[in-house]
Amino acid sequence: MTDARDSVSFLLGHAPREIRGADPTMTVLEWLRGKAGLCGTKEGCAEGDCGACTVVLAETVGAGLRYRAMNACILFLPALDGKQLITVEHLAERALHPVQQAMVTYHASQCGFCTPGFVMAMFAAAHTAPVVDRGAVDTLLAGNLCRCTGYRSIADATLDVCAAPVDDQFTEAEATTLAVLAALPKGPLALRHGGRRFWAPDSLATLAALVEAYPEAVILAGGTDVVLWVTKQFRELDAVIAIGGVAELRELTTDGGVLRIGAGVCYTDAMAVLAGLHPALGELVRRIGSVQVRNSGTIGGNIANGSPIGDMPPALMALGARLVLRRGVVTRELPIEDFFLAYRHTALAPGEFIERMDIPILLEGAVLAVNKVSKRPDQDISAVCGAFMVVIADGWVADIRIAYGGMAGVPARAPAAEQALLGRPWNEATIRGAMAAIEEDFSPLSDMRASAAYRATVARNLLLKLYLDHAA
C-alpha cells in the first residue's frame, strides 16, 4: 500500500491527536492509563466482561455522529483512527454531565471503581435510543458489573436520564466535531513498531492482496477474541491485518431470497436485520456478549476463530448458510458446516479469508428455533446451543436441519437425528426416536461449563422442546 499512512489520527475528546511509532497491539485501555494519563477508565477483568473500561467512540455516519460504547481493554490502538474517543474525564469539562448528575441524584455509586464504565455506557445510550423500561436497562448494562450497589439505583438513574435524547456539550459541538473528523487524514494504515507490522486496508482488493502476500498474518475483525491473545496469553503478533476499514465487508444486503452479511458487520449492525428474519435470531444475538461486545464483535470473526461454542454457527447451519471465501481475486463457496474441520481448525487455505455469509431467508411455513443454554442469561458462554429448522407438511416432517454448539470439538449438524425425523410423522414418538439418535451424532466432553451427561441430556431435551413449542 504505497499510499498508506504510518500514524493513527483521532480526536481525544475534542482535541486532535496523532500517534506515530506506538505498538499497534497496545490496547486503548493501556494507552489511556499509561500514556495519556487518563485514569478514569478502569482495568477490571481486562477481557471485555466487566465494563469498567467502557469508553465511547463517535464516528461520522451519514450526516451525523454515531456514539457507541466500547470496551477499551479489547480494542487495539489503531481502532481509534478517524474517530472521536470520549472518556469519563471529557464529560465534566464544565459541570457534571446529566448522566453523572443522575448517578449522584440516585446515590448510584459506592466504591466508584465501576462507576466510570456505567456512566459511559449510559452516555452512549443517551445519544442513541431511549431506554424506556427495566428490561431495556438490563440489556444496556449487562456488560457493566458492580460489586457494591445491587444495581437498583443505577437502573433508576438510567431510566431517568436515558428516557429521551440528552442535550449536552457534545450535541452542541456536533457540527464542529464532524468538520474536524472530516479533516483528519484518510486512507489505509501501514504501521511498524520494532519487528511488528499492522495493516488496515480500505478496500477489498487491497485486503485480498495483503492476505495473499502475508498468509501468516492474523486477520483482525472486532478483536474481541484476538486482543485476548495479547493481553491474556501474552502472544506477540508480528503481523496483523485489520478489516474494519473495508467498506465492502460491512455491507448487509438482501438479494434473491438470500441475506448477505459481510464478514466485517458487527453484531449490533446485524441484530435488527436478523431479528426481522426471525425473532429467535434477534434474541440469540441479544444474548451474545454485551452491548460493548456486540459493538465490536463480528459474525465473520465468530465463525473464523473456529470455536466449538460460538453461538452463531449452529443457527447459521440450521438456516443452510453458505460462506464465501476469497483468496486474491478468486472466491469459492461452501456450506458453513463444511468450514469447521477440527477444534480451532477450519477450511481456510493460506492467504484466504471469509468475505461474507449468505443466509437463505426462511420459506413460508418453516419454523426456526434457537436455544442457548448457559449458567447466566446474559454475558455468558454456552454450555450447549441448539438450532433447529423444520418444515411440516400435512403432519409430516418435510425438511429438517439440526445443529449444535458445545457438543463436539466443532459446531456440527446432527445427521442421525435429522434422518430419524425426515419424512416421518410430526409426533412425540418420532421426536423420542430422534432424541435417542442424538447419541449417534455426538459424544460430548466434560469441562468447566458442563458435564458430558448434562450436555447430552440438554441436547435431547432441546429437541423435545422444539416439538412441544410447535406441536400444532
Secondary structure, DSSP 4 states (H G I P E B T S, - for coil): -TT-BSEEEEEETTEEEEEES--TTSBHHHHHHHTS--TTS--SSSSSSS-TTEEEEEEEETTEEEEEEEEGGG-BGGGGTTSEEE-GGGTTSSS--HHHHHHHHTT--SS-SSHHHHHHHHHHHHTT----SHHHHHHHTTT---SSS-SHHHHHHHHHHTSS----HHHHTHHHHHHHHHHS--S-EEEEETTEEEEE-SSHHHHHHHHHH-TTSEEESS-TTHHHHHHTT----SEEEE-TT-GGGG-EEEETTEEEEETT-BHHHHHHHHHHH-HHHHHHHHTSS-HHHHHH-BHHHHHHTT-TT-SHHHHHHHHT-EEEEEETTEEEEEEGGGTEEETTEESPPTT-EEEEEEEEPPPTTEEEEEEEE-SSSSS---SEEEEEEEEEETTEEEEEEEEEESSSSS-EE-HHHHHHHTTSB-SHHHHHHHHHHHHHH------SS--HHHHHHHHHHHHHHHHHHT--
